[in-house]
């Protein structure tokens, strides 16, 4: 019996500045290769790239082939479609983008979230239209769908009218680098690199409206004025759409807030480990990987009580109403002012984070790919 050949769109994994979907693609593919080898599965992998990957990006394996197919524009729908037409794999897996127009009948795709349906004004009109059309196309065209969370699975069933039997939940994980860091010199060096002084409350994520930055800043202003909180608010992440509107509330309290811009992943564990608290009052998350990364570093978490976040956090964090400035402020205050609560959340968070591993995610994904390939 010949090996099952699985083609994977690995184009997102080569991004120089990786955020959520790029990291998901990278770590899942790495572990798919590892798990298949360890389990001696009868699988071959073909990774498709739109630019040459660095030599150390993926492990070498006799069952792995890499195809670099440079193309100026519309790489997915033109160049990858051409490859699917000429040399179709038994199964195509797209972990972090959209299925090409030409694809095998046995295709699997990950849907990360449907937040654009809940908060359309958080996107440019053309971006929203692309998300709407591409996600609907993915859901209807794929033989099977992987959802990041039960919340995303539920949304896919209810909002895209997809049969539940076609969807499997596979939780992502934090990368192994995210763990508590106690090296004082390392912590000080990272704080210095990003201009952070003293205690700080940390937010990590792209700065755009869906992340609820305006209410977070209003909550911080309230804490400064009414409770004399001394810790700084550090907003970490690249600037997204509607930057001016998102950051306008900062003008009221510039002296207490630090904007770091994009932070390299190598620095994030130290930045998280050094924070008094991590806060993510996001209006919508398909999974909420920064929350898991914070818990993996032993950082107390304050997060929204909506979408997938309660599912990820369990009882290991303080949940707040993302639509209420008072609720966000009170959640942060509880953690910042209560040392015992911080210690409790640290231990609970570390235990909760252990429930999510890339190895487990890869093993479940391999099972799905084999199921689809043998159907």
C-alpha positions as CSV (number, residue, x, y, z in Angstrom):
1,X,0.0,0.0,0.0
2,X,1.5,3.3,-1.0
3,X,2.0,6.2,1.4
4,X,-0.7,8.9,1.6
5,X,0.7,12.1,0.1
6,X,-0.4,15.2,2.0
7,X,0.3,18.6,0.4
8,X,0.4,21.6,2.8
9,X,0.2,25.3,1.9
10,X,3.2,26.5,4.0
11,X,3.4,30.0,2.6
12,X,2.4,31.7,5.8
13,X,5.1,30.0,7.8
14,X,7.9,31.9,6.1
15,X,6.7,35.3,7.2
16,X,9.5,37.4,8.8
17,X,7.2,38.9,11.4
18,X,4.9,36.1,12.4
19,X,1.6,36.8,14.3
20,X,-1.2,34.4,15.2
21,X,-2.0,32.6,11.9
22,X,1.7,32.5,10.8
23,X,2.8,31.0,14.1
24,X,-0.1,28.5,13.9
25,X,1.0,27.4,10.5
26,X,4.7,27.1,11.4
27,X,4.3,25.1,14.7
28,X,1.6,22.9,13.5
29,X,3.5,21.9,10.3
30,X,6.6,21.2,12.3
31,X,4.8,18.9,14.7
32,X,2.8,17.2,11.9
33,X,6.2,16.1,10.5
34,X,7.5,15.1,13.9
35,X,4.4,13.1,15.0
36,X,4.0,11.3,11.7
37,X,7.7,10.2,11.9
38,X,7.4,9.1,15.6
39,X,4.2,7.2,15.0
40,X,5.6,5.6,11.8
41,X,2.6,6.7,9.8
42,X,2.4,5.9,6.1
43,X,2.5,9.5,5.1
44,X,4.5,11.7,2.8
45,X,4.4,15.5,3.1
46,X,4.9,18.1,0.3
47,X,5.2,21.7,1.6
48,X,4.4,24.5,-0.9
49,X,6.1,27.8,-0.5
50,X,5.8,31.1,-2.4
51,X,9.4,32.0,-1.4
52,X,12.4,30.0,-0.3
53,X,12.2,29.1,3.4
54,X,15.2,29.2,5.7
55,X,17.1,25.9,6.0
56,X,16.3,25.5,9.7
57,X,12.5,26.3,9.4
58,X,11.4,22.6,9.2
59,X,13.1,19.4,10.2
60,X,14.6,17.2,7.5
61,X,12.8,13.9,6.9
62,X,12.9,11.3,4.2
63,X,9.1,11.7,3.9
64,X,9.2,15.4,3.4
65,X,9.6,17.4,0.1
66,X,9.6,21.1,-0.2
67,X,8.3,22.9,-3.4
68,X,9.2,26.5,-3.8
69,X,7.0,28.1,-6.5
70,X,7.7,31.9,-6.8
71,X,5.0,33.9,-8.5
72,X,4.4,37.7,-8.6
73,X,0.7,37.9,-7.7
74,X,-2.3,35.8,-6.8
75,X,0.0,32.9,-5.8
76,X,-2.7,30.8,-4.1
77,X,-5.3,31.0,-6.9
78,X,-3.0,30.9,-9.9
79,X,0.3,29.2,-9.0
80,X,-0.8,26.9,-6.3
81,X,-3.9,26.0,-8.4
82,X,-1.6,25.1,-11.3
83,X,0.4,22.8,-9.1
84,X,-2.8,21.2,-7.9
85,X,-3.9,20.6,-11.5
86,X,-0.5,19.2,-12.6
87,X,0.5,17.2,-9.4
88,X,-2.4,16.9,-7.0
89,X,-1.6,15.4,-3.6
90,X,-4.0,12.8,-2.0
91,X,-5.0,15.5,0.5
92,X,-4.4,19.2,0.5
93,X,-4.2,21.0,3.9
94,X,-4.4,24.8,4.2
95,X,-3.7,25.8,7.8
96,X,-3.8,29.6,7.6
97,X,-5.2,31.0,4.4
98,X,-7.6,30.1,1.6
99,X,-8.1,27.1,-0.6
100,X,-6.8,27.6,-4.2
101,X,-9.5,27.7,-6.9
102,X,-8.3,24.3,-8.2
103,X,-7.9,21.9,-5.3
104,X,-8.3,18.2,-4.6
105,X,-11.7,17.0,-3.6
106,X,-10.1,15.8,-0.4
107,X,-9.0,19.2,1.1
108,X,-8.9,20.3,4.7
109,X,-8.8,23.9,5.9
110,X,-8.5,25.6,9.3
111,X,-11.0,28.3,10.1
112,X,-9.6,30.5,12.8
113,X,-12.5,32.8,13.6
114,X,-15.6,34.5,12.2
115,X,-15.1,37.8,14.0
116,X,-15.6,39.8,10.8
117,X,-19.3,38.8,10.9
118,X,-19.8,40.1,14.4
119,X,-17.7,43.3,14.1
120,X,-17.7,44.2,10.4
121,X,-16.8,47.9,11.1
122,X,-13.4,46.7,12.5
123,X,-12.3,46.0,8.9
124,X,-11.9,47.9,5.7
125,X,-14.8,47.3,3.3
126,X,-12.7,45.3,0.8
127,X,-10.9,43.4,3.6
128,X,-14.3,42.4,5.0
129,X,-15.6,41.3,1.6
130,X,-12.5,39.2,1.1
131,X,-12.8,37.6,4.5
132,X,-16.5,36.9,3.9
133,X,-16.1,35.4,0.5
134,X,-12.9,33.4,1.2
135,X,-14.1,32.0,4.5
136,X,-17.5,30.9,3.0
137,X,-15.6,29.4,0.1
138,X,-13.3,27.5,2.4
139,X,-16.2,26.2,4.5
140,X,-18.2,25.0,1.5
141,X,-15.4,23.6,-0.6
142,X,-13.3,21.7,2.0
143,X,-14.0,18.1,2.7
144,X,-13.3,18.8,6.3
145,X,-12.8,21.9,8.5
146,X,-10.5,22.3,11.6
147,X,-11.8,24.9,14.0
148,X,-9.5,26.5,16.7
149,X,-12.2,26.3,19.4
150,X,-15.7,25.1,20.2
151,X,-16.7,28.8,19.9
152,X,-15.4,28.9,16.3
153,X,-17.1,25.5,15.5
154,X,-20.4,26.8,16.8
155,X,-20.1,30.0,14.8
156,X,-19.3,28.0,11.6
157,X,-22.3,25.9,12.1
158,X,-24.7,28.8,12.9
159,X,-23.4,31.5,10.7
160,X,-22.1,29.6,7.7
161,X,-24.6,26.7,7.9
162,X,-22.1,24.0,7.8
163,X,-22.9,20.5,9.1
164,X,-21.3,19.8,12.5
165,X,-20.0,16.4,11.3
166,X,-17.8,18.2,8.9
167,X,-16.0,20.2,11.6
168,X,-13.4,19.1,14.2
169,X,-12.0,21.2,17.0
170,X,-8.2,21.1,17.4
171,X,-6.8,23.6,19.9
172,X,-3.6,25.4,19.1
173,X,-0.8,25.8,21.7
174,X,1.9,28.1,22.8
175,X,5.4,27.5,21.4
176,X,7.9,25.9,23.8
177,X,9.7,29.2,24.3
178,X,6.8,30.5,26.4
179,X,7.7,29.6,29.9
180,X,8.4,31.5,33.1
181,X,11.6,33.5,33.0
182,X,13.4,34.5,36.2
183,X,16.7,35.8,34.8
184,X,16.8,39.4,36.2
185,X,19.4,40.5,33.6
186,X,17.4,39.1,30.7
187,X,14.1,40.7,32.0
188,X,15.9,44.1,32.5
189,X,17.4,43.9,29.0
190,X,14.1,43.3,27.3
191,X,12.4,46.1,29.3
192,X,15.2,48.5,28.4
193,X,15.0,47.5,24.7
194,X,11.3,48.6,24.6
195,X,11.6,51.6,26.9
196,X,9.6,50.1,29.8
197,X,10.3,51.3,33.3
198,X,8.8,50.0,36.6
199,X,5.8,47.7,37.0
200,X,3.6,47.3,34.0
201,X,0.3,45.8,32.7
202,X,0.8,44.2,29.3
203,X,-1.4,43.9,26.2
204,X,-0.2,41.9,23.2
205,X,-1.9,42.0,19.8
206,X,-2.4,44.0,16.7
207,X,-3.8,47.4,17.6
208,X,-7.1,47.6,15.8
209,X,-10.7,48.2,16.9
210,X,-11.6,44.5,17.5
211,X,-9.0,44.4,20.3
212,X,-11.0,46.9,22.3
213,X,-8.0,49.2,22.9
214,X,-10.2,52.3,23.4
215,X,-12.0,50.8,26.4
216,X,-8.8,49.3,27.8
217,X,-7.2,52.8,27.8
218,X,-10.4,54.3,29.4
219,X,-10.2,51.6,32.1
220,X,-6.5,52.5,32.6
221,X,-7.3,56.2,32.9
222,X,-10.0,55.3,35.5
223,X,-7.4,53.2,37.5
224,X,-4.9,56.0,37.4
225,X,-7.4,58.7,38.5
226,X,-9.5,56.8,41.0
227,X,-7.2,54.1,42.4
228,X,-3.8,55.8,41.8
229,X,-2.4,52.7,40.1
230,X,1.3,53.2,39.4
231,X,1.9,50.4,36.9
232,X,2.3,51.5,33.3
233,X,0.1,50.2,30.5
234,X,2.3,48.6,27.8
235,X,0.6,48.1,24.4
236,X,2.6,45.7,22.3
237,X,1.9,44.9,18.7
238,X,1.9,46.3,15.2
239,X,-0.5,49.1,14.2
240,X,-3.6,47.9,12.4
241,X,-6.4,49.7,10.5
242,X,-8.1,52.7,12.1
243,X,-5.0,53.4,14.1
244,X,-5.9,57.0,14.8
245,X,-9.3,56.1,16.1
246,X,-7.9,53.2,18.1
247,X,-5.2,55.3,19.8
248,X,-7.1,58.6,20.3
249,X,-7.9,57.9,24.0
250,X,-4.1,57.6,24.7
251,X,-3.9,61.4,24.4
252,X,-5.4,61.7,27.8
253,X,-2.8,59.7,29.6
254,X,0.3,59.6,27.4
255,X,2.7,59.6,30.3
256,X,1.4,56.3,31.7
257,X,1.4,54.3,28.5
258,X,4.1,52.7,26.4
259,X,3.7,51.7,22.7
260,X,6.4,49.3,21.8
261,X,5.4,48.5,18.2
262,X,6.0,44.9,17.0
263,X,7.9,42.8,19.4
264,X,10.0,39.9,18.2
265,X,8.8,36.5,19.4
266,X,12.1,35.8,21.1
267,X,11.5,38.8,23.4
268,X,7.8,38.0,24.3
269,X,8.5,35.4,27.0
270,X,10.6,37.9,29.0
271,X,8.1,40.7,28.4
272,X,5.2,38.5,29.6
273,X,7.2,37.0,32.6
274,X,8.0,40.5,33.8
275,X,4.4,41.9,33.7
276,X,2.3,42.3,36.8
277,X,-0.7,41.3,34.7
278,X,-1.6,40.5,31.1
279,X,-4.9,42.0,29.8
280,X,-6.9,41.1,26.7
281,X,-10.3,42.7,26.7
282,X,-10.8,41.8,23.0
283,X,-14.3,42.0,21.5
284,X,-13.8,38.7,19.7
285,X,-11.2,36.0,19.5
286,X,-11.2,32.7,17.6
287,X,-8.9,31.2,20.2
288,X,-6.8,33.9,21.9
289,X,-3.2,32.6,21.7
290,X,-1.6,35.6,23.6
291,X,-3.7,34.5,26.6
292,X,-2.3,31.0,26.5
293,X,1.3,32.4,26.0
294,X,0.8,34.6,29.1
295,X,-0.4,31.7,31.2
296,X,2.5,29.6,30.0
297,X,4.8,32.3,31.4
298,X,3.0,32.3,34.7
299,X,1.5,35.8,34.1
300,X,-1.9,36.5,35.7
301,X,-4.5,37.0,33.1
302,X,-7.4,39.5,32.8
303,X,-9.5,38.8,29.7
304,X,-12.9,39.2,28.1
305,X,-15.7,36.8,29.1
306,X,-16.8,36.4,25.4
307,X,-16.2,34.3,22.3
308,X,-13.5,31.6,22.9
309,X,-11.6,33.2,25.8
310,X,-13.5,31.5,28.7
311,X,-12.9,28.2,26.9
312,X,-9.2,28.7,26.9
313,X,-8.8,30.3,30.3
314,X,-11.1,28.2,32.4
315,X,-10.9,29.3,36.0
316,X,-7.3,30.4,35.6
317,X,-7.9,34.1,35.0
318,X,-10.2,37.0,35.8
319,X,-12.9,37.4,33.2
320,X,-14.5,40.8,32.5
321,X,-17.2,42.3,30.3
322,X,-15.4,43.7,27.3
323,X,-18.2,46.3,26.7
324,X,-17.9,47.8,30.2
325,X,-15.0,50.1,31.1
326,X,-15.8,49.7,34.7
327,X,-15.7,45.9,34.5
328,X,-12.3,46.0,32.7
329,X,-10.9,48.4,35.3
330,X,-12.2,46.4,38.2
331,X,-10.7,43.2,36.8
332,X,-7.3,44.8,36.4
333,X,-7.5,46.4,39.8
334,X,-8.2,43.1,41.5
335,X,-5.1,41.5,40.0
336,X,-2.7,44.5,40.4
337,X,-3.6,45.2,44.0
338,X,-3.9,41.6,45.3
339,X,-0.6,39.7,45.6
340,X,-2.2,36.5,46.8
341,X,-4.6,36.5,43.8
342,X,-1.7,36.9,41.4
343,X,0.1,33.9,43.0
344,X,-3.1,31.8,42.7
345,X,-3.7,32.8,39.1
346,X,0.0,32.1,38.3
347,X,-0.3,28.5,39.5
348,X,-3.7,28.0,37.9
349,X,-2.5,29.5,34.6
350,X,0.5,27.3,34.4
351,X,-1.6,24.2,35.0
352,X,-4.2,25.3,32.4
353,X,-1.6,26.0,29.8
354,X,-0.3,22.4,30.0
355,X,-3.7,21.2,28.6
356,X,-2.7,22.7,25.2
357,X,0.3,21.2,23.3
358,X,1.4,21.3,19.6
359,X,2.1,17.6,19.7
360,X,-1.5,16.9,20.7
361,X,-2.8,19.3,18.0
362,X,-0.6,17.7,15.4
363,X,-1.7,14.2,16.3
364,X,-5.4,15.1,16.0
365,X,-4.7,16.9,12.7
366,X,-2.9,13.9,11.3
367,X,-5.9,11.7,12.3
368,X,-8.2,14.1,10.4
369,X,-5.9,14.2,7.3
370,X,-5.7,10.4,7.2
371,X,-9.5,10.1,7.7
372,X,-10.1,12.5,4.8
373,X,-7.4,10.8,2.6
374,X,-8.9,7.4,3.2
375,X,-12.5,8.4,2.6
